[in-house]
Amino acid sequence: METFFEIILALVLIAYVIRIASPYILAYFLKKLEKKVRSKFTQDNSKNFNSSSNRNATKKEKVGEYVDFEEID
């Protein structure tokens, strides 16, 4: 009977510790996730910025000749 009470006491203590520690554990994982998302976001933005500037540069290089049309009455 004594072992049964020790098991119940251990379960209650574990539940209490988990209840107290869970906000800190959750905050830790959310900060870690935020860092990953921020780094991925900045990498994607820098890639998009560089690729858009490269596309604009190539478009400007491929300019055809200018034709001036005159109206005929």
RAKA-V200387 format. One record per residue. RES is the residue in one small letter. BURIAL is I if it has 9 or more other C-alpha atoms within 8 Angstrom, else O. Layout:
BEGIN
RES;BURIAL
RES;BURIAL
END
This chain:
BEGIN
m;O
e;O
t;O
f;O
f;O
e;O
i;O
i;O
l;O
a;O
l;O
v;O
l;O
i;O
a;O
y;O
v;O
i;O
r;O
i;O
a;O
s;O
p;O
y;O
i;O
l;O
a;O
y;O
f;O
l;O
k;O
k;O
l;O
e;O
k;O
k;O
v;O
r;O
s;O
k;O
f;O
t;O
q;O
d;O
n;O
s;O
k;O
n;O
f;O
n;O
s;O
s;O
s;O
n;O
r;O
n;O
a;O
t;O
k;O
k;O
e;O
k;O
v;O
g;O
e;O
y;O
v;O
d;O
f;O
e;O
e;O
i;O
d;O
END
